[in-house]
């Protein structure tokens, strides 16, 4: 057992993903029929009232970011599978639902959900309550980063560091100390060619003091999960190429709009700033 509580921000992200399914129009940026099954009944009932605050600009922007980052990660994952990658690691998996709605092209993957044991226990309880049986290709990798390194924890869970892997790290790095962030990228950069990581970052240095970021930081700190570090767009290429990555790609707002937000029937906007990137070994 552990004395740490399950992540409250992970529950918030799951609520946003469910809201996209139940409130937003078409086409869906991310089609996720599992999301609503993983949130609390009281939260689901609240969503059914179509609360006005979910249509406020800040809420729309945050929801847009959450579903865009997952869609981008899953699109890149599909490309990685096509080139032969067979290991998928979700760092800070939270209540992510990919493993429980995985498409046919993912059947050959071994999926590792990495999270703190307390958060995984909560997720497993929610899955049981929803009657969802974890797939055979899922591995629970409960890792407390304060006690165990990512590499050590994954090896203990059966991860093979000698074959390529795809990793997603969405909305996670900002909660880690800089040394832990460096450890994540160093580990992924040491994996065989064709390995890749999709991750979220803070933005540019100029954007740090704009009102939206301090407001969000204050809100998550009040939940007991403060921001601990920032990764800036200006530093991505020099930092990651120095750690063994051959290609760094930032998803621009223009690309998001063109790929995922054409012909919408609602007010959900494309992200206005770059916050999502991929790095390939």
ZIRAQUI-V166291 format. One record per residue. N is the residue number from 0. RES is the residue in one letter. PHI is phi in whole degrees, -180 to 180 (NA if undefined). Layout:
N:RES:PHI ; N:RES:PHI
This chain:
0:X:NA ; 1:X:-136 ; 2:X:-93 ; 3:X:-92 ; 4:X:-85 ; 5:X:-60 ; 6:X:-66 ; 7:X:-79 ; 8:X:-68 ; 9:X:-63 ; 10:X:-65 ; 11:X:-65 ; 12:X:-64 ; 13:X:-61 ; 14:X:-63 ; 15:X:-66 ; 16:X:-66 ; 17:X:-65 ; 18:X:-60 ; 19:X:-62 ; 20:X:-72 ; 21:X:-97 ; 22:X:-113 ; 23:X:-73 ; 24:X:-83 ; 25:X:-110 ; 26:X:-78 ; 27:X:-69 ; 28:X:-66 ; 29:X:-133 ; 30:X:-90 ; 31:X:-139 ; 32:X:-72 ; 33:X:-91 ; 34:X:-52 ; 35:X:-67 ; 36:X:-80 ; 37:X:-105 ; 38:X:-101 ; 39:X:-64 ; 40:X:-54 ; 41:X:-66 ; 42:X:-69 ; 43:X:-64 ; 44:X:-64 ; 45:X:-63 ; 46:X:-61 ; 47:X:-66 ; 48:X:-83 ; 49:X:54 ; 50:X:-59 ; 51:X:-62 ; 52:X:-64 ; 53:X:-76 ; 54:X:-105 ; 55:X:-73 ; 56:X:-54 ; 57:X:-66 ; 58:X:-69 ; 59:X:-61 ; 60:X:-65 ; 61:X:-67 ; 62:X:-64 ; 63:X:-59 ; 64:X:-62 ; 65:X:-63 ; 66:X:-76 ; 67:X:-67 ; 68:X:-64 ; 69:X:-68 ; 70:X:-63 ; 71:X:-61 ; 72:X:-61 ; 73:X:-72 ; 74:X:-65 ; 75:X:-66 ; 76:X:-61 ; 77:X:-60 ; 78:X:-65 ; 79:X:-66 ; 80:X:-62 ; 81:X:-63 ; 82:X:-96 ; 83:X:110 ; 84:X:-71 ; 85:X:-128 ; 86:X:-123 ; 87:X:-124 ; 88:X:-117 ; 89:X:-101 ; 90:X:-85 ; 91:X:67 ; 92:X:-61 ; 93:X:56 ; 94:X:-103 ; 95:X:-56 ; 96:X:-114 ; 97:X:-55 ; 98:X:-61 ; 99:X:-100 ; 100:X:-136 ; 101:X:-61 ; 102:X:-76 ; 103:X:-60 ; 104:X:-68 ; 105:X:-94 ; 106:X:-59 ; 107:X:-86 ; 108:X:-82 ; 109:X:-106 ; 110:X:-104 ; 111:X:-107 ; 112:X:-96 ; 113:X:-102 ; 114:X:-165 ; 115:X:-66 ; 116:X:-52 ; 117:X:-64 ; 118:X:-68 ; 119:X:-68 ; 120:X:-62 ; 121:X:-64 ; 122:X:-65 ; 123:X:-61 ; 124:X:-66 ; 125:X:-66 ; 126:X:-63 ; 127:X:-61 ; 128:X:-63 ; 129:X:-88 ; 130:X:72 ; 131:X:-99 ; 132:X:-94 ; 133:X:-58 ; 134:X:-70 ; 135:X:-67 ; 136:X:-91 ; 137:X:-98 ; 138:X:-122 ; 139:X:-85 ; 140:X:-114 ; 141:X:-76 ; 142:X:-130 ; 143:X:-95 ; 144:X:-65 ; 145:X:-77 ; 146:X:-123 ; 147:X:-135 ; 148:X:-74 ; 149:X:-59 ; 150:X:-60 ; 151:X:-62 ; 152:X:-64 ; 153:X:-69 ; 154:X:-61 ; 155:X:-65 ; 156:X:-95 ; 157:X:98 ; 158:X:-68 ; 159:X:-104 ; 160:X:-76 ; 161:X:-97 ; 162:X:-124 ; 163:X:-60 ; 164:X:-143 ; 165:X:-114 ; 166:X:-127 ; 167:X:-118 ; 168:X:-142 ; 169:X:-104 ; 170:X:66 ; 171:X:-119 ; 172:X:-58 ; 173:X:-66 ; 174:X:-91 ; 175:X:-102 ; 176:X:-68 ; 177:X:-56 ; 178:X:-63 ; 179:X:-71 ; 180:X:-62 ; 181:X:-61 ; 182:X:-63 ; 183:X:-61 ; 184:X:-68 ; 185:X:-62 ; 186:X:-64 ; 187:X:-65 ; 188:X:-64 ; 189:X:-86 ; 190:X:-77 ; 191:X:-62 ; 192:X:-52 ; 193:X:90 ; 194:X:-68 ; 195:X:-155 ; 196:X:-132 ; 197:X:-107 ; 198:X:-149 ; 199:X:-104 ; 200:X:-136 ; 201:X:-67 ; 202:X:130 ; 203:X:-98 ; 204:X:-61 ; 205:X:-64 ; 206:X:-85 ; 207:X:-60 ; 208:X:-92 ; 209:X:-70 ; 210:X:-54 ; 211:X:-63 ; 212:X:-69 ; 213:X:-60 ; 214:X:-65 ; 215:X:-66 ; 216:X:-60 ; 217:X:-65 ; 218:X:-67 ; 219:X:-73 ; 220:X:-66 ; 221:X:-67 ; 222:X:-90 ; 223:X:86 ; 224:X:-131 ; 225:X:-72 ; 226:X:-65 ; 227:X:-119 ; 228:X:-158 ; 229:X:-134 ; 230:X:-118 ; 231:X:-103 ; 232:X:-58 ; 233:X:-61 ; 234:X:-96 ; 235:X:-61 ; 236:X:-64 ; 237:X:-63 ; 238:X:-67 ; 239:X:-81 ; 240:X:-65 ; 241:X:-72 ; 242:X:-106 ; 243:X:107 ; 244:X:-87 ; 245:X:-98 ; 246:X:-147 ; 247:X:-123 ; 248:X:-125 ; 249:X:-105 ; 250:X:-77 ; 251:X:-84 ; 252:X:-57 ; 253:X:-64 ; 254:X:-67 ; 255:X:-59 ; 256:X:-63 ; 257:X:-68 ; 258:X:-82 ; 259:X:-123 ; 260:X:-126 ; 261:X:-78 ; 262:X:66 ; 263:X:-72 ; 264:X:-104 ; 265:X:-143 ; 266:X:-96 ; 267:X:-64 ; 268:X:-91 ; 269:X:-70 ; 270:X:-54 ; 271:X:-89 ; 272:X:-135 ; 273:X:-75 ; 274:X:-141 ; 275:X:-129 ; 276:X:-147 ; 277:X:-131 ; 278:X:-135 ; 279:X:-115 ; 280:X:-75
